[in-house]
Structures are given as C-alpha cells and as structure tokens.
Amino acid sequence: MMRFIIFALFCCIFTLAACSSSNKKPPKLAVSTPNAPAMIEWRASSGNAGPGFVPAVVADAVYVASKSGRVQRLNGENGNVQWTREVSAPLSAGPGADYSLVVVGTTMGEVVAFGDEGSERWRARVSSEIVAPPAVSSGLVVVFTADNRVHALSASDGSAKWMFQRSVPSLIVRNHQGATTSRGALFFGTAGGRLLAVDLESGNIAWDVAASTPKGATELERISDVTSRPLVEENQVCAAAFQGRITCFDIMRGTPVWTRDIPSYSGIVADAQYLYVSDDKGALHALDKKNGASVWKNETLAGRWPSGPQLLGYDIAVIDIDGYLHVFDSEDGHYLGRMATDGSAATAQPQLDGDQIIWQSKNGNVYSVVPR
C-alpha cells in the first residue's frame, strides 16, 4: 500500500491536473502567437476541482461538481445555474449522468445520486474512495474505487448488482478517466495495460486483451497502465497507455486491428478519418484510423502538458497546463492559435456537445468554447 501511495505522489508531475505543483516550469509561449479561431460561449463557477472531475453533458444540461461537495446543474446553452445541492462530504469524483440521474462519489466511498430535478434519490457505500466519474447507463451506476474494484449498482436504489476485481502490479498510475458504455457493454482499462469489455447487465467478461505490454528493467519503467477513457466507434475500440502505446481492437471479438508506440496519459478522440492523441512529451499526433499510420505530428506544445484533444468544429483543440486553449488544423496539424482562460489546467479531456467543447478547470471554472 505504501509503495502505491509513494508512486501516486510521484505521478503528480505526470498528471495534467497536478502539474502546477511541479517545480519545472513549462516552456514560454511566443509573444506573437496568434489568437485561436475560437471564442468563449459561456463561463460558470463550479468550485475547486481536480482529477476525477469532469462535466457530464446530457441533452440540454451540464452537470458539474467540486471537491467541497457541491453539485450543480447548468443550462447547456448559457451556463446559468438551474440548481445547486450540497453532499455534505468531500467529493473525489464525478459527476456521471444520464437523462434522469446524476451521480457523484466521495472520498469515503459513498455514492450519492440525485434526480435531474435535484432531489436526492439514494446513497450507497462501496469498498473505498471513488476515483473516476461514475458511468450511468442501462439502469446501472458503475463506479471505480481506489482499491481497483469496479462496482455496479442499481440506478433505481443503489443496491449492489455485481463487482469486478483483479490483482494489480505493485506500482500503478491512478486512473481518473473511468469507462465508456456502448451497446450494453462497459469498456475500461486497467493497471498492467489490460482493456476489457464487460456485459453491463451481468458483469461477465466479453473479452480481456493486452492494450499495452510492460517493458523495462525496473518496476517504475514497467508501468504501462491504460489511462485513457476508451474510444468506442462503430467497429473498433481504442485506448492509450502510460509509458505504453495506442491500440485499437475489433469491438466484437477484441482482436487487435493496429497498434502504435505512442505513450499517453491524457485521452484520445477521432473524427471521420483520423485519431488524435497528445503524447507524454506534449506533442499532438494525427493517426489514420484504419491502420494507425502517422498523418502528422506537431510539437508546438512540447513540455506544456496538453490535455487530451477534442474536436472544435473542423479543428483540434487542447488545453495546456496554464489554461491556454490551443487550436490546430485537423488536416495538416499546423498551429492556428491560442486563447487564455483562468490560468489553470483542465481537470480532464474536454467534452464535446454539438459545436461546443466544455471543460472544468482546476481553479473551479467551467468553460464552453465554440469555433469563431
């Protein structure tokens, strides 16, 4: 346990939302950097947040939460607060939501669910601290805990449905990304570089594959945990690993489609042609979705710890450690410009909602940005 705690603290220098605590300063941006072809649509205050917190976008609502225990529903069009609730306990992750329920998790392993109108529906206790936004889908709430368990609870009353656990390496990177649900399945990555597809209703494993293979002589060098939320498309599911690689698998059988040795901790996104990823040095890559071939690479943000990329109109956007939004041309990767926000990093990869991208900053602001 102590070894895990020591490494969790060490990994703060690698984690986007915690990089501001590192003594190493990111490279300065050129004074002449052009303005990004983007504009802030709205901004709202959510309270301080960190890894494990990400806005949940559902229909015309955006749910946000803060470390102090505040949960809010915002109007997705203008950011106006529609309701605010207090959990009366420190939160460690959330929110997760569907059209009728929003769920957060506490540092003490309590799962708290609210209706879309703001009434508290239920509370349930799981094995330890919740570390990633809950997944709410198909009548279930799935939460990930610090002891590397996955708990599935009934969305109606919080009762336990199934639980998944497996042994993990001695040293791991705490994964705050959570899971992706699609077609009645839960897709998630684990320590040690595994990617799993699990039947949501039963908890049975559909397939379990190696997304990345540990390498190196020491335990530290051999850390190769899946740290991105899986990207699920029509025929394949892809994931990125810390000190590892990007791998895509056939969604039905779990057989490998292609792999590239690009380590990442910050998330991936795709459009009709390309898959985009920020690597662990800060470079942004575009890869052919069909075979993983490199299309372009831009190193403008090397050392600035950019977030996972997100589509912004026809362009690609990331947020760096100082809260700057940077925009790149999706076709050839050339740099289009930047836009300042509140000076703090995004807590996670921005969310896509129509033509706007939405993210939460470490300092407690929620931004909606649209193409200019």
C-alpha positions in Angstrom: 0.0 0.0 0.0 2.8 2.4 0.9 4.5 1.8 -2.4 1.3 2.7 -4.2 1.0 5.9 -2.2 4.6 6.9 -2.9 4.1 6.4 -6.6 0.8 8.2 -6.6 2.5 11.2 -5.2 5.4 10.9 -7.6 3.0 10.7 -10.5 1.7 14.2 -9.7 4.4 15.6 -12.0 3.0 13.5 -14.8 -0.7 14.2 -14.3 -2.2 17.1 -16.2 -4.3 18.4 -13.4 -1.5 18.3 -10.8 1.4 19.6 -12.9 1.1 23.1 -11.5 2.7 21.7 -8.3 5.9 20.7 -10.2 8.9 22.9 -9.8 9.7 22.6 -13.5 8.3 25.5 -15.5 6.7 24.8 -18.9 8.3 26.5 -21.9 7.1 30.0 -22.5 4.8 30.7 -25.4 5.9 33.1 -28.1 4.6 36.6 -27.6 3.5 36.7 -31.3 1.3 33.6 -31.0 -1.9 34.3 -33.0 -5.4 34.3 -31.4 -7.2 31.0 -31.7 -10.2 30.7 -34.1 -12.4 30.1 -31.0 -14.5 32.1 -28.5 -15.9 31.6 -25.1 -19.7 30.9 -25.4 -20.2 31.0 -21.6 -18.4 30.5 -18.3 -19.7 29.3 -14.9 -18.2 28.8 -11.5 -18.1 25.3 -10.1 -15.7 25.3 -7.1 -12.2 23.8 -7.0 -11.8 20.5 -8.8 -9.1 18.1 -9.9 -8.5 14.7 -11.5 -11.7 12.6 -11.3 -13.9 15.6 -12.0 -15.3 16.3 -15.5 -18.5 17.9 -16.7 -21.3 15.5 -17.6 -23.1 16.7 -20.7 -26.7 15.4 -21.1 -29.2 16.8 -23.6 -29.6 20.5 -22.7 -27.9 20.2 -19.2 -24.3 20.2 -18.0 -23.6 18.7 -14.5 -20.5 19.7 -12.5 -19.2 19.0 -9.1 -16.5 20.3 -6.8 -14.2 18.9 -4.1 -16.1 20.6 -1.4 -19.3 18.6 -2.1 -21.2 21.0 -4.4 -23.2 19.5 -7.3 -24.8 21.8 -9.9 -26.9 21.5 -13.0 -26.2 24.2 -15.6 -28.1 25.2 -18.6 -26.2 23.8 -21.6 -26.9 26.8 -23.8 -25.9 29.7 -21.5 -24.3 28.2 -18.4 -26.9 29.5 -16.0 -27.2 27.6 -12.7 -30.5 25.6 -12.6 -30.0 24.1 -9.2 -27.3 23.5 -6.6 -27.0 20.8 -4.0 -24.5 20.1 -1.2 -23.5 16.5 -0.4 -22.1 17.4 3.0 -18.9 15.4 2.4 -15.8 15.9 0.3 -16.1 14.6 -3.2 -13.4 12.7 -5.1 -15.0 12.1 -8.5 -18.0 12.9 -10.7 -20.4 13.6 -11.9 -21.8 10.8 -14.1 -25.2 11.3 -15.5 -28.0 10.1 -17.9 -31.3 11.8 -18.7 -32.8 11.2 -15.2 -29.9 10.7 -12.8 -26.7 12.4 -11.8 -24.2 10.6 -9.5 -21.0 11.7 -7.6 -18.6 9.8 -5.3 -17.0 10.8 -2.0 -13.5 10.3 -0.6 -15.0 7.8 1.9 -16.5 5.5 -0.7 -20.1 6.9 -0.7 -22.0 7.1 -3.9 -24.7 9.8 -4.0 -27.4 10.0 -6.7 -29.7 13.0 -7.5 -32.7 13.2 -9.9 -32.5 15.6 -12.8 -34.7 18.0 -10.8 -32.2 18.0 -7.9 -33.8 15.7 -5.3 -31.6 13.2 -3.6 -32.6 9.7 -4.7 -30.2 7.4 -2.7 -26.8 6.9 -1.1 -24.8 3.7 -1.2 -21.4 2.6 0.2 -18.7 0.9 -1.8 -15.3 -0.5 -0.8 -13.2 2.7 -0.9 -12.7 6.2 -2.4 -14.3 6.7 -5.8 -11.5 7.8 -8.3 -13.3 8.4 -11.6 -16.7 9.8 -12.8 -19.4 7.1 -12.5 -20.8 5.6 -15.6 -24.7 5.8 -15.7 -26.2 3.5 -18.3 -28.8 0.8 -18.9 -30.3 1.1 -15.4 -26.9 0.8 -13.7 -24.4 3.1 -12.0 -20.8 1.8 -12.3 -18.1 3.3 -10.1 -14.3 2.7 -9.9 -12.7 2.7 -6.5 -9.1 3.2 -5.2 -8.7 -0.4 -4.3 -9.0 -1.3 -8.0 -12.6 -2.6 -7.9 -15.4 -1.9 -10.3 -18.9 -1.8 -8.6 -22.2 -1.9 -10.5 -25.2 -0.5 -8.6 -28.9 -0.3 -9.4 -29.7 3.1 -10.7 -33.1 3.0 -9.0 -32.0 2.4 -5.4 -28.2 1.9 -5.3 -28.3 -1.8 -4.4 -25.3 -3.8 -5.5 -25.6 -5.8 -8.7 -22.1 -7.1 -9.4 -18.4 -6.4 -8.6 -15.2 -6.9 -10.5 -11.7 -7.1 -9.1 -8.3 -8.5 -10.1 -4.8 -8.3 -8.8 -2.6 -5.4 -10.0 1.1 -4.7 -10.2 2.9 -3.2 -7.2 3.2 0.3 -8.8 0.3 1.8 -10.7 -0.9 5.1 -12.1 -4.3 6.0 -10.6 -6.7 6.1 -13.5 -9.2 9.0 -13.2 -10.7 8.5 -16.7 -13.4 5.9 -16.0 -15.2 3.9 -18.6 -17.2 4.1 -21.8 -20.6 2.4 -22.2 -21.9 1.3 -25.6 -24.3 -1.4 -26.9 -24.9 -2.8 -23.5 -21.2 -3.2 -22.7 -18.7 -1.4 -20.4 -15.3 -0.7 -21.8 -12.5 0.1 -19.4 -8.7 -0.1 -19.0 -6.8 -1.4 -16.0 -3.4 -1.3 -14.4 -0.9 -3.5 -16.2 -2.2 -2.4 -19.6 -5.4 -4.5 -20.0 -8.5 -3.4 -21.8 -11.8 -5.1 -21.1 -15.3 -5.4 -22.5 -17.8 -6.4 -19.8 -21.5 -7.1 -20.2 -23.3 -4.4 -18.2 -26.2 -6.5 -17.0 -24.3 -9.5 -15.7 -20.7 -8.3 -15.2 -19.5 -11.2 -17.3 -16.3 -10.5 -19.3 -16.8 -10.5 -23.1 -13.1 -10.1 -23.8 -9.9 -9.1 -22.0 -6.9 -8.1 -24.1 -3.4 -6.5 -23.6 -3.6 -2.9 -24.8 0.0 -2.3 -23.8 2.9 -4.6 -22.7 5.1 -3.6 -19.7 8.7 -3.0 -20.6 11.9 -2.2 -18.7 14.2 -3.5 -16.0 12.6 -1.8 -13.0 9.0 -1.7 -11.7 8.9 2.0 -12.4 9.9 1.5 -16.0 7.4 -1.3 -16.4 4.3 0.7 -15.5 2.1 0.6 -18.6 -1.4 1.3 -17.3 -4.3 2.2 -19.5 -5.0 5.8 -18.5 -7.4 7.0 -21.3 -11.1 6.6 -21.4 -11.6 4.0 -24.2 -12.7 5.5 -27.6 -15.6 3.4 -28.9 -16.6 3.6 -32.6 -18.7 1.5 -34.9 -16.2 -1.3 -35.5 -13.4 -0.7 -33.1 -12.4 0.4 -29.6 -9.1 2.2 -28.9 -7.2 3.0 -25.8 -3.9 4.7 -24.8 -1.5 3.6 -22.1 1.0 5.5 -19.9 4.6 4.6 -20.9 2.9 2.3 -23.5 1.1 2.6 -26.8 -2.1 3.4 -28.7 -4.0 0.2 -29.7 -7.3 -0.4 -31.5 -9.3 -3.6 -31.3 -12.2 -5.1 -33.1 -15.2 -4.2 -30.9 -16.9 -7.6 -31.1 -14.0 -10.0 -30.8 -11.3 -8.0 -29.1 -8.8 -8.9 -31.7 -6.0 -6.3 -32.5 -6.6 -4.0 -35.5 -3.5 -1.9 -35.2 -1.0 -0.5 -32.6 1.4 2.4 -32.4 4.1 3.0 -29.8 2.9 6.4 -28.6 2.7 6.7 -24.8 -0.1 9.0 -23.5 -2.0 9.7 -20.3 -4.5 12.3 -21.5 -7.1 10.8 -23.8 -7.8 10.3 -27.5 -10.5 11.5 -29.9 -11.4 10.7 -33.6 -13.2 12.2 -36.5 -14.3 10.5 -39.7 -10.7 10.0 -40.9 -8.1 10.4 -38.1 -7.5 9.6 -34.5 -5.8 12.3 -32.4 -3.7 11.9 -29.3 -1.4 14.0 -27.1 1.7 12.1 -26.2 3.5 12.2 -22.8 6.0 14.8 -24.1 3.3 17.2 -25.2 3.3 16.5 -29.0 0.0 16.2 -30.8 -0.4 13.4 -33.3 -2.9 12.5 -36.0 -3.1 8.8 -37.0 -5.1 7.1 -39.7 -8.0 5.3 -38.0 -7.8 2.3 -40.3 -4.2 1.3 -39.8 -2.6 3.7 -37.3 -0.2 5.3 -39.9 1.1 8.7 -38.9 -0.6 11.6 -40.7 1.1 14.5 -38.9 2.8 15.4 -35.7 3.0 18.9 -34.1 5.4 19.6 -31.2 4.5 23.2 -30.6 3.3 22.4 -27.0 6.2 20.1 -26.0 6.7 20.4 -22.3 3.4 22.2 -21.7 1.4 19.1 -20.6 -1.6 19.5 -23.0 -4.9 17.8 -22.2 -6.4 15.1 -24.3 -7.6 16.6 -27.7 -11.1 17.4 -28.7 -12.8 18.3 -31.9 -13.6 22.0 -32.3 -15.6 22.5 -35.5 -13.2 21.3 -38.2 -10.1 21.8 -36.0 -8.5 20.2 -32.9 -8.2 21.8 -29.5 -6.2 21.1 -26.3 -5.8 23.0 -23.0 -2.3 23.3 -21.6 -1.0 23.5 -18.0 -1.5 27.3 -17.8 -5.1 27.1 -19.1 -4.5 28.2 -22.6 -6.7 26.7 -25.3 -4.7 25.8 -28.4 -6.2 25.1 -31.8 -4.6 23.1 -34.6 -5.7 22.4 -38.2 -7.0 18.8 -38.3 -5.9 18.2 -41.9 -2.2 19.0 -41.7 -1.6 19.9 -38.0 -0.4 23.4 -38.4 -0.9 25.7 -35.4 -3.8 28.1 -35.6 -3.5 30.0 -32.3 -4.3 30.2 -28.6 -6.8 31.7 -26.2 -6.3 32.4 -22.5 -8.7 31.2 -19.7 -8.2 31.3 -15.9 -4.6 30.2 -15.8 -5.2 26.7 -14.6 -5.2 23.3 -16.3 -8.3 21.4 -17.3 -9.2 18.6 -14.9 -9.7 16.2 -17.9 -10.1 15.9 -21.6 -12.8 18.5 -22.8 -16.3 17.1 -23.6 -18.0 17.6 -26.9 -21.5 18.9 -27.0 -22.7 19.8 -30.5 -20.4 22.5 -31.8 -19.1 23.5 -28.4 -16.4 21.9 -26.2 -16.9 22.0 -22.4 -14.3 21.6 -19.7 -13.7 22.3 -16.0 -10.6 24.0 -14.8 -8.6 23.1 -11.7 -9.4 26.6 -10.3 -13.1 25.9 -10.5 -14.4 27.4 -13.7 -16.5 25.7 -16.4 -15.9 26.8 -19.9 -18.0 26.4 -23.1 -16.0 27.3 -26.2 -17.2 27.4 -29.8 -15.4 27.9 -33.2 -15.1 31.6 -34.1 
